[in-house]
Amino acid sequence: MHPPSPLTPWSRQPPPPSSAGAQAHLVLDVKRHWLGFMLAMITPKIILNGYQMLGRWGLNTIPLPPGQYHVHVHLPYFLPAQIGPADLTVWLQPGMALEVEYRAPMWAYSRGALGPAPQPWNGKGFIIALLAIPGGLVLLLMLIVVAVLSLG
């Protein structure tokens, strides 16, 4: 079990609104790793309380009335149907601009990371292993070739 998380601006209930009609802003920074350059062709899906919003890579500033919001971000794809799904519940107070960051995973079958910046690159360990194993095999093959050529 994880210890209880400390109260932060995005996880605690706001005080009652002091002024009617004051807006809040959710500033969502949607990022992808440079190794995932192919993800640039996919438009991120941002869903707030079940309603899809227009999303894009980079900063998305969404004006909202104060209150509680369930934020869901993912990248639509063929297999799997969603790359990097991530969820977060936030409380927006009147006049508040809450900044959160979404990072798409480096491996398509990993979850995305959504929360205060900086977020981790999920799937990085798998990608490192995916690159290191063939690299090690190529190095081993080169050592065998050099040893055979030096003996002959």
N, CA, C and O of each residue as an XYZ file, in Angstrom:
608
protein
N       0.840     -1.183      0.000
C       0.000      0.000      0.000
C       0.881      1.240      0.000
O       1.976      1.251      0.563
N       0.387      2.257     -0.630
C       1.086      3.525     -0.664
C       0.650      4.371      0.519
O      -0.506      4.299      0.936
N       1.563      5.176      1.071
C       1.149      6.080      2.144
C       0.173      7.120      1.588
O       0.200      7.409      0.391
N      -0.675      7.678      2.428
C      -1.612      8.680      1.909
C      -0.852      9.871      1.326
O       0.150     10.325      1.878
N      -1.355     10.357      0.203
C      -0.677     11.473     -0.445
C      -0.989     12.765      0.299
O      -2.084     12.928      0.838
N      -0.027     13.679      0.326
C      -0.276     14.950      1.002
C      -1.315     15.759      0.233
O      -1.492     15.589     -0.973
N      -1.991     16.635      0.955
C      -2.964     17.486      0.290
C      -2.238     18.469     -0.607
O      -1.328     19.174     -0.170
N      -2.640     18.507     -1.835
C      -2.047     19.389     -2.823
C      -3.165     20.191     -3.479
O      -4.333     19.834     -3.324
N      -2.854     21.251     -4.198
C      -3.913     22.075     -4.789
C      -4.854     21.306     -5.704
O      -6.008     21.707     -5.855
N      -4.404     20.214     -6.321
C      -5.252     19.490     -7.261
C      -6.030     18.355     -6.587
O      -6.864     17.728     -7.240
N      -5.785     18.070     -5.301
C      -6.480     16.950     -4.674
C      -7.360     17.348     -3.493
O      -8.032     16.487     -2.926
N      -7.378     18.582     -3.116
C      -8.219     18.947     -1.983
C      -9.457     19.719     -2.451
O      -9.450     20.384     -3.487
N     -10.497     19.607     -1.664
C     -11.742     20.276     -2.004
C     -11.595     21.776     -1.798
O     -11.060     22.213     -0.778
N     -12.071     22.578     -2.767
C     -11.918     24.022     -2.633
C     -12.913     24.601     -1.641
O     -13.937     23.985     -1.346
N     -12.608     25.789     -1.127
C     -13.592     26.459     -0.285
C     -14.770     26.899     -1.145
O     -14.654     26.922     -2.371
N     -15.907     27.250     -0.531
C     -17.042     27.693     -1.340
C     -16.662     28.917     -2.169
O     -15.877     29.752     -1.721
N     -17.223     29.026     -3.389
C     -16.862     30.149     -4.258
C     -17.201     31.483     -3.610
O     -18.279     31.657     -3.041
N     -16.258     32.428     -3.705
C     -16.462     33.733     -3.085
C     -17.108     34.719     -4.048
O     -17.819     35.627     -3.617
N     -16.871     34.554     -5.343
C     -17.472     35.460     -6.305
C     -18.149     34.648     -7.405
O     -17.554     33.725     -7.962
N     -19.373     34.993     -7.707
C     -20.129     34.249     -8.706
C     -19.571     34.538    -10.100
O     -19.200     35.671    -10.406
N     -19.516     33.508    -10.935
C     -19.100     33.679    -12.315
C     -17.595     33.689    -12.542
O     -17.169     33.844    -13.686
N     -16.763     33.532    -11.503
C     -15.310     33.525    -11.697
C     -14.910     32.233    -12.404
O     -15.383     31.152    -12.051
N     -14.048     32.350    -13.392
C     -13.593     31.199    -14.167
C     -12.322     30.624    -13.569
O     -11.591     31.302    -12.847
N     -12.075     29.372    -13.880
C     -10.819     28.715    -13.546
C     -10.245     28.198    -14.864
O     -10.956     28.108    -15.865
N      -8.967     27.863    -14.860
C      -8.331     27.354    -16.071
C      -7.552     26.094    -15.742
O      -6.819     26.038    -14.754
N      -7.721     25.093    -16.578
C      -6.912     23.891    -16.515
C      -5.894     24.007    -17.636
O      -6.258     24.056    -18.811
N      -4.611     24.053    -17.273
C      -3.533     24.163    -18.255
C      -2.875     22.790    -18.337
O      -2.135     22.393    -17.437
N      -3.149     22.073    -19.419
C      -2.672     20.709    -19.598
C      -1.576     20.697    -20.661
O      -1.817     21.032    -21.821
N      -0.371     20.307    -20.248
C       0.772     20.230    -21.158
C       0.913     18.780    -21.606
O       1.278     17.918    -20.805
N       0.629     18.503    -22.873
C       0.667     17.147    -23.425
C       1.995     16.957    -24.143
O       2.303     17.667    -25.101
N       2.785     15.980    -23.665
C       4.145     15.781    -24.202
C       4.353     14.356    -24.680
O       3.695     13.419    -24.228
N       5.296     14.220    -25.616
C       5.761     12.917    -26.061
C       7.287     12.955    -26.098
O       7.883     14.012    -26.305
N       7.907     11.812    -25.900
C       9.364     11.712    -25.947
C       9.824     11.838    -27.395
O       9.089     11.466    -28.310
N      11.021     12.354    -27.611
C      11.514     12.543    -28.973
C      11.666     11.213    -29.704
O      11.599     11.178    -30.932
N      11.871     10.113    -28.967
C      11.940      8.803    -29.620
C      10.574      8.378    -30.155
O      10.490      7.538    -31.051
N       9.508      8.957    -29.609
C       8.165      8.649    -30.072
C       7.686      9.648    -31.106
O       6.543     10.100    -31.049
N       8.548      9.999    -32.053
C       8.204     11.012    -33.057
C       6.999     10.604    -33.894
O       6.300     11.468    -34.422
N       6.743      9.306    -34.026
C       5.589      8.847    -34.804
C       4.264      9.197    -34.113
O       3.225      9.266    -34.769
N       4.299      9.414    -32.808
C       3.080      9.779    -32.084
C       2.568     11.157    -32.493
O       1.409     11.484    -32.236
N       3.410     11.964    -33.122
C       2.998     13.303    -33.543
C       1.848     13.249    -34.544
O       1.127     14.232    -34.718
N       1.676     12.103    -35.203
C       0.581     11.961    -36.171
C      -0.757     11.670    -35.489
O      -1.800     11.718    -36.142
N      -0.743     11.371    -34.200
C      -1.957     11.026    -33.466
C      -2.402     12.234    -32.652
O      -1.586     12.850    -31.965
N      -3.681     12.579    -32.719
C      -4.215     13.685    -31.938
C      -4.624     13.170    -30.556
O      -5.431     12.245    -30.468
N      -4.087     13.746    -29.479
C      -4.444     13.287    -28.132
C      -5.924     13.551    -27.838
O      -6.491     14.546    -28.290
N      -6.533     12.650    -27.079
C      -7.920     12.804    -26.646
C      -7.915     13.250    -25.191
O      -7.333     12.584    -24.335
N      -8.560     14.372    -24.912
C      -8.708     14.894    -23.551
C     -10.188     14.810    -23.207
O     -11.030     15.369    -23.909
N     -10.498     14.113    -22.128
C     -11.895     13.920    -21.736
C     -12.068     14.462    -20.321
O     -11.393     14.012    -19.395
N     -12.974     15.428    -20.152
C     -13.269     16.027    -18.851
C     -14.687     15.642    -18.445
O     -15.652     15.983    -19.129
N     -14.805     14.930    -17.328
C     -16.106     14.476    -16.819
C     -16.928     13.772    -17.900
O     -18.146     13.937    -17.967
N     -16.257     12.993    -18.740
C     -16.946     12.232    -19.769
C     -17.172     12.960    -21.071
O     -17.689     12.366    -22.017
N     -16.802     14.234    -21.160
C     -16.987     15.011    -22.386
C     -15.636     15.259    -23.052
O     -14.697     15.753    -22.429
N     -15.562     14.905    -24.327
C     -14.301     15.064    -25.051
C     -14.062     16.524    -25.413
O     -14.960     17.218    -25.891
N     -12.826     16.980    -25.174
C     -12.407     18.340    -25.513
C     -11.416     18.248    -26.672
O     -10.821     17.196    -26.905
N     -11.246     19.337    -27.387
C     -10.238     19.377    -28.441
C      -8.855     19.351    -27.800
O      -8.556     20.170    -26.930
N      -8.026     18.427    -28.220
C      -6.686     18.307    -27.648
C      -5.628     18.433    -28.718
O      -5.892     18.221    -29.901
N      -4.421     18.782    -28.290
C      -3.283     18.887    -29.203
C      -2.013     18.688    -28.388
O      -2.033     18.755    -27.158
N      -0.917     18.446    -29.080
C       0.379     18.337    -28.418
C       0.783     19.724    -27.951
O       0.547     20.710    -28.649
N       1.388     19.806    -26.783
C       1.796     21.094    -26.231
C       0.789     21.571    -25.205
O       0.067     20.767    -24.615
N       0.739     22.892    -24.990
C      -0.136     23.465    -23.970
C      -1.587     23.526    -24.447
O      -1.876     24.000    -25.545
N      -2.483     23.040    -23.606
C      -3.920     23.120    -23.823
C      -4.492     23.895    -22.649
O      -4.516     23.377    -21.533
N      -4.950     25.114    -22.866
C      -5.550     25.913    -21.805
C      -7.065     25.817    -21.956
O      -7.633     26.232    -22.965
N      -7.705     25.258    -20.926
C      -9.141     25.000    -20.984
C      -9.832     25.821    -19.903
O      -9.649     25.534    -18.720
N     -10.625     26.839    -20.267
C     -11.380     27.599    -19.268
C     -12.578     26.773    -18.795
O     -13.310     26.198    -19.601
N     -12.760     26.726    -17.478
C     -13.827     25.913    -16.890
C     -14.439     26.637    -15.701
O     -13.775     27.463    -15.074
N     -15.684     26.342    -15.382
C     -16.231     26.856    -14.135
C     -15.576     26.125    -12.956
O     -15.147     24.983    -13.118
N     -15.489     26.738    -11.802
C     -14.878     26.079    -10.650
C     -15.630     24.790    -10.299
O     -16.836     24.676    -10.520
N     -14.898     23.836     -9.756
C     -15.507     22.575     -9.343
C     -14.553     21.415     -9.504
O     -13.365     21.589     -9.777
N     -15.109     20.210     -9.325
C     -14.315     18.991     -9.425
C     -14.406     18.449    -10.850
O     -15.476     18.437    -11.458
N     -13.262     18.000    -11.370
C     -13.211     17.459    -12.721
C     -12.396     16.175    -12.737
O     -11.353     16.063    -12.092
N     -12.905     15.210    -13.494
C     -12.148     13.988    -13.749
C     -11.507     14.152    -15.129
O     -12.207     14.261    -16.136
N     -10.174     14.168    -15.166
C      -9.423     14.373    -16.407
C      -8.900     13.022    -16.885
O      -8.262     12.287    -16.132
N      -9.177     12.710    -18.137
C      -8.675     11.477    -18.760
C      -8.002     11.869    -20.071
O      -8.567     12.618    -20.868
N      -6.790     11.358    -20.288
C      -6.054     11.624    -21.523
C      -5.556     10.293    -22.077
O      -5.067      9.450    -21.325
N      -5.679     10.102    -23.383
C      -5.105      8.941    -24.058
C      -4.882      9.274    -25.524
O      -5.320     10.315    -26.015
N      -4.198      8.379    -26.208
C      -3.954      8.515    -27.645
C      -4.719      7.391    -28.340
O      -4.471      6.219    -28.053
N      -5.647      7.719    -29.249
C      -6.379      6.653    -29.947
C      -5.449      5.928    -30.926
O      -4.574      6.535    -31.543
N      -5.664      4.621    -31.050
C      -4.803      3.822    -31.917
C      -5.572      2.586    -32.356
O      -6.739      2.422    -31.999
N      -4.934      1.720    -33.125
C      -5.581      0.505    -33.610
C      -5.424     -0.639    -32.612
O      -6.417     -1.132    -32.076
N      -4.205     -1.057    -32.362
C      -3.920     -2.095    -31.357
C      -2.768     -1.633    -30.507
O      -1.651     -1.576    -31.021
N      -2.943     -1.306    -29.279
C      -4.168     -1.268    -28.490
C      -5.054     -0.091    -28.906
O      -4.600      0.824    -29.593
N      -6.306     -0.122    -28.488
C      -7.249      0.932    -28.864
C      -6.873      2.279    -28.246
O      -7.146      3.332    -28.823
N      -6.248      2.237    -27.074
C      -5.803      3.461    -26.408
C      -4.351      3.298    -25.989
O      -3.993      2.331    -25.317
N      -3.523      4.247    -26.388
C      -2.132      4.266    -25.939
C      -2.047      5.224    -24.760
O      -2.547      6.347    -24.828
N      -1.422      4.785    -23.690
C      -1.121      5.650    -22.556
C      -2.292      6.276    -21.834
O      -2.270      7.479    -21.575
N      -3.326      5.498    -21.496
C      -4.420      6.124    -20.749
C      -3.948      6.588    -19.373
O      -3.168      5.906    -18.709
N      -4.430      7.758    -18.957
C      -4.088      8.300    -17.638
C      -5.271      9.102    -17.122
O      -5.959      9.776    -17.887
N      -5.502      9.022    -15.810
C      -6.637      9.696    -15.180
C      -6.173     10.501    -13.975
O      -5.199     10.154    -13.308
N      -6.897     11.586    -13.713
C      -6.607     12.446    -12.567
C      -7.882     13.196    -12.200
O      -8.602     13.670    -13.078
N      -8.160     13.302    -10.905
C      -9.279     14.115    -10.436
C      -8.714     15.397     -9.839
O      -7.820     15.354     -8.994
N      -9.239     16.535    -10.279
C      -8.743     17.831     -9.825
C      -9.896     18.687     -9.324
O     -11.041     18.516     -9.741
N      -9.575     19.610     -8.423
C     -10.512     20.625     -7.948
C     -10.029     21.967     -8.472
O      -8.878     22.345     -8.255
N     -10.894     22.680     -9.154
C     -10.547     24.007     -9.651
C     -11.288     25.054     -8.830
O     -12.505     24.986     -8.661
N     -10.537     26.014     -8.330
C     -11.104     27.095     -7.539
C     -11.283     28.331     -8.418
O     -10.610     28.455     -9.442
N     -12.171     29.239     -8.041
C     -12.383     30.443     -8.855
C     -11.080     31.225     -9.046
O     -10.344     31.464     -8.089
N     -10.810     31.615    -10.280
C      -9.614     32.387    -10.603
C      -8.337     31.575    -10.652
O      -7.268     32.139    -10.886
N      -8.410     30.270    -10.439
C      -7.229     29.411    -10.366
C      -6.814     28.935    -11.763
O      -7.662     28.658    -12.611
N      -5.524     28.847    -11.983
C      -4.982     28.240    -13.197
C      -4.121     27.057    -12.752
O      -2.993     27.237    -12.294
N      -4.661     25.857    -12.891
C      -3.968     24.651    -12.448
C      -3.184     24.061    -13.615
O      -3.742     23.775    -14.674
N      -1.877     23.884    -13.405
C      -1.016     23.329    -14.445
C      -0.735     21.864    -14.146
O      -0.234     21.523    -13.075
N      -1.064     21.002    -15.105
C      -0.764     19.580    -15.011
C      -0.076     19.149    -16.305
O      -0.176     19.817    -17.334
N       0.619     18.024    -16.228
C       1.390     17.540    -17.371
C       0.992     16.109    -17.679
O       0.845     15.283    -16.778
N       0.819     15.825    -18.958
C       0.598     14.454    -19.430
C       1.796     14.069    -20.277
O       2.194     14.802    -21.183
N       2.372     12.905    -19.972
C       3.463     12.387    -20.798
C       3.031     11.050    -21.377
O       2.693     10.115    -20.652
N       3.050     10.987    -22.700
C       2.731      9.739    -23.387
C       3.815      8.721    -23.075
O       4.980      9.088    -22.917
N       3.449      7.447    -22.984
C       4.458      6.438    -22.661
C       5.392      6.185    -23.841
O       5.056      6.462    -24.992
N       6.562      5.658    -23.529
C       7.518      5.331    -24.582
C       7.202      3.970    -25.200
O       7.597      3.696    -26.333
N       6.491      3.118    -24.462
C       6.070      1.800    -24.937
C       4.550      1.827    -25.019
O       3.890      2.206    -24.051
N       3.985      1.435    -26.151
C       2.547      1.580    -26.407
C       1.669      0.881    -25.381
O       0.529      1.297    -25.177
N       2.154     -0.151    -24.737
C       1.332     -0.908    -23.793
C       1.499     -0.433    -22.351
O       0.993     -1.074    -21.430
N       2.194      0.671    -22.146
C       2.342      1.263    -20.814
C       1.280      2.340    -20.614
O       0.682      2.828    -21.573
N       1.057      2.699    -19.357
C       0.128      3.787    -19.049
C       0.836      5.119    -19.236
O       2.060      5.202    -19.133
N       0.069      6.146    -19.508
C       0.607      7.493    -19.561
C       0.776      8.022    -18.144
O       0.335      7.384    -17.189
N       1.403      9.170    -18.001
C       1.608      9.797    -16.690
C       0.916     11.157    -16.705
O       1.142     11.966    -17.606
N       0.071     11.405    -15.702
C      -0.697     12.639    -15.634
C      -0.642     13.169    -14.214
O      -0.969     12.447    -13.272
N      -0.236     14.411    -14.044
C      -0.131     15.028    -12.722
C       0.730     16.274    -12.793
O       0.956     16.823    -13.871
N       1.211     16.721    -11.636
C       2.068     17.909    -11.631
C       3.399     17.606    -12.318
O       3.905     16.487    -12.236
N       3.956     18.600    -12.990
C       5.225     18.415    -13.702
C       6.375     18.324    -12.709
O       6.304     18.945    -11.649
N       7.412     17.589    -13.005
C       7.597     16.726    -14.158
C       7.061     15.322    -13.893
O       7.152     14.822    -12.772
N       6.516     14.702    -14.897
C       6.011     13.330    -14.820
C       7.061     12.385    -15.413
O       7.885     12.814    -16.221
N       7.042     11.107    -15.022
C       8.028     10.156    -15.569
C       7.654      9.712    -16.979
O       6.504      9.839    -17.401
N       8.636      9.192    -17.694
C       8.388      8.585    -19.006
C       8.117      7.110    -18.767
O       9.062      6.333    -18.631
N       6.862      6.703    -18.712
C       6.523      5.298    -18.501
C       6.934      4.480    -19.721
O       6.845      4.946    -20.857
N       7.384      3.254    -19.469
C       7.823      2.370    -20.541
C       9.275      2.550    -20.931
O       9.755      1.886    -21.850
N       9.990      3.446    -20.240
C      11.395      3.714    -20.593
C      12.264      2.474    -20.375
O      13.147      2.196    -21.186
N      12.032      1.734    -19.303
C      12.831      0.535    -19.024
C      12.703     -0.507    -20.122
O      13.684     -1.142    -20.507
N      11.488     -0.677    -20.621
C      11.281     -1.643    -21.700
C      12.003     -1.213    -22.968
O      12.607     -2.043    -23.647
N      11.948      0.056    -23.290
C      12.617      0.559    -24.500
C      14.134      0.410    -24.367
O      14.812      0.051    -25.330
N      14.664      0.689    -23.172
C      16.114      0.519    -22.958
C      16.496     -0.942    -23.152
O      17.500     -1.238    -23.798
N      15.698     -1.864    -22.594
C      15.968     -3.294    -22.772
C      15.833     -3.696    -24.238
O      16.622     -4.494    -24.745
N      14.837     -3.143    -24.908
C      14.609     -3.461    -26.318
C      15.789     -3.027    -27.184
O      16.112     -3.687    -28.172
N      16.430     -1.923    -26.816
C      17.591     -1.444    -27.567
C      18.892     -2.095    -27.098
O      19.796     -2.312    -27.905
N      19.000     -2.411    -25.799
C      20.248     -2.948    -25.248
C      20.477     -4.408    -25.640
O      21.616     -4.797    -25.899
N      19.440     -5.208    -25.690
C      19.613     -6.633    -26.000
C      20.144     -6.831    -27.421
O      21.143     -7.530    -27.589
N      19.525     -6.249    -28.446
C      20.120     -6.408    -29.792
C      21.509     -5.771    -29.888
O      22.383     -6.299    -30.576
N      21.719     -4.646    -29.208
C      23.044     -4.016    -29.219
C      24.096     -4.923    -28.606
O      25.213     -5.007    -29.115
N      23.754     -5.601    -27.521
C      24.676     -6.548    -26.889
C      24.964     -7.745    -27.778
O      26.092     -8.236    -27.829
N      23.939     -8.209    -28.478
C      24.142     -9.340    -29.390
C      25.040     -8.953    -30.563
O      25.884     -9.746    -30.981
N      24.870     -7.754    -31.094
C      25.735     -7.277    -32.184
C      27.172     -7.157    -31.687
O      28.101     -7.540    -32.398
N      27.369     -6.634    -30.486
C      28.710     -6.513    -29.914
C      29.340     -7.890    -29.729
O      30.516     -8.080    -30.040
N      28.568     -8.849    -29.227
C      29.072    -10.210    -29.048
C      29.454    -10.824    -30.393
O      30.489    -11.480    -30.505
N      28.627    -10.614    -31.405
C      28.929    -11.133    -32.741
C      30.204    -10.516    -33.290
O      31.007    -11.212    -33.912
N      30.402     -9.226    -33.071
C      31.623     -8.558    -33.538
C      32.855     -9.118    -32.821
O      33.899     -9.310    -33.445
N      32.741     -9.378    -31.524
C      33.868     -9.965    -30.790
C      34.201    -11.355    -31.313
O      35.375    -11.711    -31.413
N      33.190    -12.142    -31.646
C      33.431    -13.485    -32.189
C      34.115    -13.388    -33.551
O      35.047    -14.143    -33.829
N      33.662    -12.467    -34.401
C      34.271    -12.298    -35.722
C      35.720    -11.861    -35.589
O      36.588    -12.379    -36.293
N      35.995    -10.919    -34.702
C      37.377    -10.460    -34.495
C      38.240    -11.601    -33.962
O      39.386    -11.752    -34.385
N      37.709    -12.405    -33.042
C      38.486    -13.528    -32.507
C      38.771    -14.570    -33.592
O      39.880    -15.101    -33.655
N      37.804    -14.863    -34.432
C      37.990    -15.843    -35.515
C      39.000    -15.339    -36.528
O      39.850    -16.099    -36.991
N      38.912    -14.030    -36.884
C      39.841    -13.477    -37.851
C      41.253    -13.395    -37.319
O      42.207    -13.549    -38.081
N      41.412    -13.153    -36.012
C      42.757    -13.052    -35.435
C      43.404    -14.432    -35.295
O      44.630    -14.534    -35.291
N      42.604    -15.490    -35.180
C      43.163    -16.841    -35.089
C      43.534    -17.392    -36.462
O      44.431    -18.228    -36.567
N      42.864    -16.942    -37.502
C      43.049    -17.492    -38.851
C      44.107    -16.813    -39.585
O      44.383    -17.160    -40.734
